[in-house]
């Protein structure tokens, strides 16, 4: 079937515009693959320019406010991100290592970016366009603030550079992100070593009955070793420092997989 073009789309010489400059075309179903590719290439170029080598991702609820009933989690996320960034900034490396990354919105995401900013470090925000307009928080490094249309491309960037994951209490989105990363590690689609910390033991053991999953044979007992619990900034920081040092600083061995990037 022939497509019809409005005459207004032609230039004065009667020619159609170059395809990559035709914004109306780029917004059509036919150009979906180009939009998906753009959500890979655009962040990649910025990570290269900013020399971001890898990240530590903070997940958690957008609803946890600093002064709310669960405000301690906000404050703990902020302090943990600050301490991690101070430590990372002190590493002897020309690349920026273990940069704090969040989903870019409010709540725990804001707390993580804010803590990294407190320490004078760069910090990444991977936002998502939503009907209720989740706005980027003001603590993200401007050159590292991205907004995605496709959830799966946003998740790709969470997984691609991450060497550790700290998961604070959250809802559907947090559960989705946590279980996806655990599934990738469990099935060895992520071949790299990943430090995964569930922050708030009481909360997480109430929300997910991990022991029941083992008891019913839904996961193997050794799958319980894929993550650790923490209830204080001190404990979580020690886990991050120890794991990241062992896996990525103390050894020259490469860890292949999705995160073996060129950035």
C-alpha positions in Angstrom: 0.0 0.0 0.0 1.4 3.4 -1.0 1.8 6.0 1.8 0.4 9.4 1.3 2.4 12.5 2.2 1.1 15.9 2.9 2.6 18.6 0.5 3.7 20.6 3.6 6.3 17.9 4.3 8.2 18.7 1.1 10.8 21.4 0.9 10.8 24.2 -1.7 12.4 21.9 -4.2 9.6 19.4 -3.9 11.8 16.9 -2.0 10.9 15.0 1.2 13.2 15.9 4.2 16.0 13.5 5.1 14.6 10.6 7.0 16.6 11.2 10.2 15.5 14.8 10.3 11.8 14.0 9.8 10.5 14.1 13.3 7.0 13.0 12.3 8.5 9.9 10.8 10.6 9.2 13.9 7.4 9.2 15.9 5.7 6.5 13.8 5.6 2.7 14.4 7.9 2.2 11.4 10.7 4.0 13.3 10.3 2.2 16.6 13.6 0.3 16.1 15.4 3.7 15.7 13.9 5.0 18.9 15.0 1.9 20.8 18.5 2.2 19.3 18.6 5.9 20.4 17.9 4.9 24.0 21.0 2.7 23.8 23.3 5.0 21.9 22.4 8.3 23.6 23.3 7.2 27.2 26.3 5.3 25.9 27.8 8.5 24.4 27.3 10.4 27.7 28.8 7.6 29.8 31.8 7.6 27.5 32.2 11.3 27.7 31.9 11.4 31.5 34.2 8.3 31.8 31.7 6.3 33.8 33.1 2.8 34.2 30.5 1.2 36.3 27.7 2.0 38.8 26.1 1.0 42.1 22.3 1.1 41.7 19.9 2.2 44.4 16.3 1.0 44.1 13.4 1.9 46.4 10.1 3.6 46.7 9.4 7.0 45.2 6.9 7.4 48.1 9.5 7.4 50.9 9.9 11.0 52.0 12.6 12.4 54.2 10.1 13.5 56.9 7.6 10.6 56.4 6.9 7.7 58.7 9.7 5.6 57.0 12.0 8.6 56.7 14.9 6.7 58.2 15.2 4.8 55.0 15.5 8.0 53.0 18.2 9.3 55.4 20.1 5.9 55.4 20.0 5.8 51.5 21.4 9.4 51.4 24.2 8.6 53.9 25.1 5.3 52.3 25.4 6.9 48.9 27.5 9.7 50.3 29.9 7.3 52.0 30.1 5.1 48.9 30.9 8.2 46.8 33.6 9.4 49.2 35.2 6.0 49.0 34.9 5.7 45.3 36.4 9.2 44.7 39.4 8.1 46.7 40.2 5.2 44.4 43.3 5.6 42.2 41.6 5.2 38.9 41.2 7.4 35.8 37.8 6.0 35.3 34.9 6.9 37.6 34.2 3.7 39.5 31.0 2.6 41.3 29.0 5.8 40.5 25.7 6.0 42.4 22.8 5.4 40.0 19.1 5.6 40.7 15.8 5.7 38.8 16.0 9.5 38.9 12.8 10.2 40.6 11.8 11.2 44.2 12.0 9.2 47.4 14.8 6.7 47.7 16.0 7.6 44.3 16.4 11.3 45.3 18.1 10.3 48.5 20.7 8.3 46.6 21.5 11.0 44.1 21.5 13.6 46.9 24.0 11.6 49.0 26.3 11.3 46.0 26.0 15.0 45.3 26.7 15.7 49.0 30.1 14.0 48.5 30.8 16.0 45.4 30.5 13.0 43.1 28.8 12.5 39.8 25.6 10.6 40.0 23.3 9.0 37.4 19.5 9.2 37.0 17.6 6.9 34.7 14.1 8.3 34.6 11.1 7.0 32.8 8.3 8.9 31.1 5.0 8.1 33.0 1.5 9.4 32.8 1.7 10.9 36.2 5.0 12.6 35.3 7.8 11.4 37.5 10.1 14.3 37.3 13.9 14.0 37.6 15.1 15.0 41.0 17.5 18.0 41.2 20.5 16.1 42.5 21.4 14.2 39.4 24.5 15.3 37.4 22.9 17.1 34.5 25.0 15.3 31.9 23.9 12.0 33.4 20.2 12.6 33.6 18.3 10.5 31.1 14.6 9.9 30.4 13.4 6.7 28.8 10.3 5.8 26.9 10.9 2.1 27.0 11.1 0.3 30.3 13.2 -2.5 29.0 15.9 0.0 27.7 15.9 1.7 31.1 16.3 -1.8 32.8 19.1 -2.6 30.3 21.1 0.4 31.6 20.5 -0.5 35.2 22.0 -3.9 34.6 24.7 -3.0 32.0 27.0 -1.0 34.2 25.9 -2.1 37.7 28.4 -3.9 39.9 26.2 -3.7 43.0 22.6 -3.2 43.9 21.1 -1.8 47.1 17.4 -2.3 47.4 15.4 -0.3 49.9 11.7 -0.9 50.7 9.5 -0.3 47.7 6.5 -1.4 45.7 5.8 -3.0 42.4 8.5 -1.2 40.5 11.2 -2.1 43.1 10.1 -5.7 43.3 10.2 -5.9 39.5 13.7 -4.5 39.3 15.0 -6.6 42.2 13.6 -9.9 40.8 14.8 -9.2 37.3 18.4 -8.7 38.5 18.2 -11.8 40.7 16.8 -13.8 37.8 19.6 -12.6 35.5 22.3 -13.5 38.1 20.6 -16.9 38.9 20.4 -17.9 35.3 23.9 -16.6 34.6 22.7 -14.1 32.0 24.7 -11.7 34.1 28.1 -13.5 34.3 29.7 -10.8 36.5 29.8 -10.9 40.2 27.0 -8.7 41.7 26.7 -7.5 45.3 23.0 -7.4 46.1 21.9 -5.9 49.4 18.3 -5.9 50.6 18.1 -3.0 53.1 15.6 -3.5 55.9 15.5 -7.2 56.9 12.1 -7.0 58.6 10.4 -5.4 55.7 11.9 -7.7 53.1 11.2 -10.9 55.0 7.6 -9.8 55.4 7.1 -8.9 51.8 8.9 -12.0 50.3 9.0 -15.3 52.1 12.3 -16.5 50.7 12.4 -19.6 52.9 9.0 -20.7 51.5 10.4 -20.4 48.0 13.2 -22.8 49.0 10.8 -25.1 50.9 8.5 -25.4 47.9 11.4 -26.0 45.5 10.8 -22.8 43.6 14.4 -21.7 44.1 17.5 -23.6 45.1 18.9 -23.2 48.6 22.1 -21.8 47.2 20.0 -19.0 45.5 19.8 -17.5 49.0 23.5 -16.6 48.6 22.7 -14.2 45.7 21.8 -11.5 48.2 22.5 -10.2 51.7 20.4 -8.3 54.3 21.5 -5.1 56.0 19.9 -2.8 58.6 22.4 -0.1 59.1 24.5 2.2 56.9 27.7 0.8 58.5 26.8 -2.8 57.6 25.7 -2.0 54.1 28.8 0.0 53.4 31.1 -2.8 54.7 29.3 -5.2 52.4 29.7 -2.9 49.4 33.4 -2.1 50.1 34.3 -5.7 50.8 32.4 -7.1 47.8 33.5 -4.5 45.2 37.1 -4.7 46.4 37.2 -8.5 46.2 35.5 -8.8 42.8 36.7 -5.7 41.0 39.7 -4.1 42.7 41.8 -6.8 44.3 41.9 -9.0 41.2 42.8 -8.3 37.6 40.5 -11.1 36.4 37.8 -9.9 34.0 34.2 -10.7 34.8 32.5 -11.3 31.4 28.9 -10.7 30.7 26.4 -8.0 29.9 28.3 -5.5 32.0 31.6 -5.9 30.1 31.1 -2.6 28.3 33.3 -0.4 26.2 32.4 2.8 28.2 
